[in-house]
Amino acid sequence: MWRKIAFIIIISSVIFSISDYFYTMRESYNKYLEGEYYFRYEATTVPVMDQDAWFESAENFEKVSALDFSDTKIMLLYGGEQEVYASGPHDGVCTVIYGTQTVDDFPVYNLKFKGDDADYFFGRKQLTYEEYIDYVKSLSPEELKSDRVSSKKMASFKTVLEFTFILVGTEALICLILFFLHRSDAKLWFDIILVLGTLYCIFFEVITAVLN
């Protein structure tokens, strides 16, 4: 009887791990739809005043001279085209990240986006489930730690998949060993390996639950 319970635990663990992978993908996408997870979009700043215009009149020159270019927001608004990451548009402003600096309330009309990024940035478009999963899968570990995403947990399903492969591979090997032990009628070793395989599943699920 205990052997049946052990096999049920092993099979259930494998089924749970596979199911958890698909569940984690869907949960990540739902958080994207709810706004908890989001992408920051690359944009180029559009200067309030073209640098050639600084010297066109005394008024322009005095205005620019009075500016504090140590302020990141001022520098982005007047210092020419700069590459930034933008997110959270509201009431005509948004948050931009420039290097290690974060600037709130940056005017969205002073940003220029590539392709369809503006539509996604303003929320006029949302990625479908398949588009979202494919895009997150395409991101490298470095990109998942960058300003491109709101949280690297968006790709937690990739880690779940890696754990699932490890579990399935290990349990497949254990089942193969059990098959040969059963044929050779080595009951003691069969029971030992079965117990170890069952304990492995239990500890594996506990560890992966903690890590995720």
C-alpha positions in Angstrom: 0.0 0.0 0.0 2.8 2.4 0.9 4.4 1.9 -2.5 1.2 3.0 -4.2 1.1 6.1 -2.1 4.8 6.8 -3.0 4.1 6.5 -6.7 1.0 8.7 -6.3 3.2 11.4 -4.7 5.8 11.2 -7.4 3.2 11.4 -10.3 1.3 14.2 -8.5 4.5 16.1 -8.0 5.4 15.9 -11.7 1.8 16.9 -12.7 1.8 19.8 -10.2 5.2 21.1 -11.5 4.0 21.1 -15.1 0.7 22.7 -14.1 2.5 25.3 -12.1 4.5 26.4 -15.1 1.3 27.2 -17.1 -0.3 28.8 -14.0 2.7 31.0 -13.4 2.7 32.2 -17.1 -1.0 33.1 -16.8 -0.5 34.8 -13.5 2.3 36.9 -14.9 0.1 38.0 -17.8 -2.8 38.8 -15.5 -0.5 41.1 -13.5 0.5 42.8 -16.7 -3.2 43.4 -17.6 -3.8 44.7 -14.1 -0.9 47.1 -14.3 1.2 45.5 -11.5 3.7 44.4 -14.2 4.6 46.7 -17.0 7.3 47.5 -19.5 9.3 50.7 -19.8 9.6 51.9 -23.3 12.7 53.4 -24.9 12.2 56.9 -26.0 14.2 59.9 -27.2 13.8 63.3 -25.5 12.6 66.2 -27.6 14.2 69.5 -26.4 12.0 72.3 -25.4 14.3 74.6 -27.3 16.6 73.7 -30.1 20.2 74.4 -29.1 20.7 76.6 -32.2 18.0 78.9 -30.8 19.9 79.5 -27.6 21.8 82.4 -29.2 19.0 83.7 -31.5 18.0 86.3 -29.0 19.2 87.8 -25.7 16.0 86.6 -24.1 16.7 83.0 -25.1 20.3 83.2 -24.0 19.3 84.7 -20.6 16.6 82.0 -20.1 19.0 79.1 -20.8 21.8 80.7 -18.8 19.6 80.8 -15.7 18.8 77.1 -15.9 20.3 74.6 -13.5 21.6 71.8 -15.8 22.6 69.8 -12.8 18.9 69.1 -12.5 18.3 65.9 -14.5 14.9 67.1 -15.7 16.2 70.4 -16.9 19.1 68.7 -18.7 16.7 66.3 -20.5 14.4 69.1 -21.5 17.1 71.4 -22.8 20.2 69.3 -23.4 19.4 67.8 -26.7 18.1 64.3 -27.7 18.8 61.8 -24.9 17.8 58.1 -24.7 15.5 57.3 -21.7 13.1 54.7 -20.5 9.5 55.9 -20.0 6.5 54.6 -18.1 3.4 55.6 -16.2 1.8 58.3 -18.4 -0.8 60.4 -16.7 -2.1 63.9 -17.0 0.4 64.8 -19.7 3.4 63.6 -17.7 5.2 60.3 -17.0 8.2 58.9 -15.2 11.5 58.6 -17.1 14.7 56.8 -16.2 18.0 58.3 -17.5 21.0 56.2 -16.4 20.7 55.9 -12.6 18.4 58.9 -12.4 14.6 58.8 -12.1 12.6 61.8 -13.1 8.9 62.1 -12.2 6.4 64.4 -14.0 8.3 64.6 -17.2 6.2 66.0 -20.1 5.1 63.2 -22.5 5.1 65.5 -25.4 8.8 65.9 -25.0 9.3 62.2 -25.8 9.6 60.5 -29.1 8.9 56.7 -29.5 9.8 54.2 -32.1 7.2 52.2 -34.1 4.2 51.1 -32.1 5.8 51.7 -28.7 3.8 54.9 -28.2 0.5 53.0 -28.5 1.7 50.5 -25.8 3.1 53.3 -23.7 -0.2 55.2 -23.6 -2.2 52.0 -23.1 -4.0 52.3 -26.5 -2.7 48.8 -27.1 -2.0 45.8 -24.9 0.0 42.7 -25.7 -2.0 39.5 -26.2 -1.2 36.6 -24.0 1.0 34.9 -26.6 2.7 38.2 -27.5 3.4 38.9 -23.8 4.9 35.4 -23.1 7.0 35.5 -26.3 8.3 38.9 -25.5 9.2 38.1 -21.9 10.8 34.8 -23.0 13.0 36.8 -25.5 14.4 39.0 -22.7 17.9 38.1 -21.5 18.8 37.8 -17.8 20.5 41.2 -18.1 17.5 42.8 -19.7 15.2 41.3 -16.9 17.4 43.2 -14.4 17.4 46.4 -16.4 14.9 49.3 -16.5 13.1 47.7 -19.4 10.8 45.8 -17.0 9.1 46.7 -13.8 10.1 43.5 -12.1 12.2 40.5 -13.0 9.5 38.4 -11.5 7.6 38.9 -14.8 9.7 36.0 -16.0 9.4 33.7 -13.0 7.8 31.1 -15.2 11.1 30.6 -16.9 12.6 29.5 -13.5 9.6 27.2 -12.9 10.2 25.6 -16.3 13.9 25.0 -15.4 12.8 23.4 -12.1 10.2 21.3 -13.9 12.8 19.9 -16.3 15.1 19.0 -13.4 12.3 17.3 -11.6 11.0 15.4 -14.6 14.5 14.3 -15.6 15.4 13.1 -12.2 12.1 11.2 -11.7 12.4 9.6 -15.1 15.8 8.3 -14.1 14.5 7.1 -10.8 11.6 5.3 -12.6 14.1 3.7 -15.0 16.2 2.4 -12.1 13.0 1.1 -10.3 12.1 -0.7 -13.5 15.4 -2.6 -13.6 15.3 -3.3 -9.9 11.8 -4.7 -10.2 12.9 -7.0 -13.0 15.9 -8.2 -11.0 13.7 -8.7 -8.0 15.9 -6.6 -5.8 13.1 -5.6 -3.4 15.2 -4.0 -0.8 17.0 -1.6 -3.2 13.7 -1.0 -5.0 12.1 0.2 -1.7 15.1 2.3 -0.9 15.2 4.1 -4.3 11.4 4.5 -4.2 11.6 6.2 -0.8 14.4 8.4 -1.9 12.5 9.4 -5.0 9.5 10.2 -3.0 11.4 12.3 -0.5 13.1 14.1 -3.4 9.8 15.1 -4.8 8.6 16.4 -1.5 11.7 18.4 -0.7 11.9 19.6 -4.3 8.4 21.1 -4.2 9.1 22.7 -0.8 12.3 24.3 -2.0 10.8 25.5 -5.3 7.9 27.0 -3.4 10.3 28.9 -1.2 12.4 30.2 -4.1 9.4 31.4 -6.1 
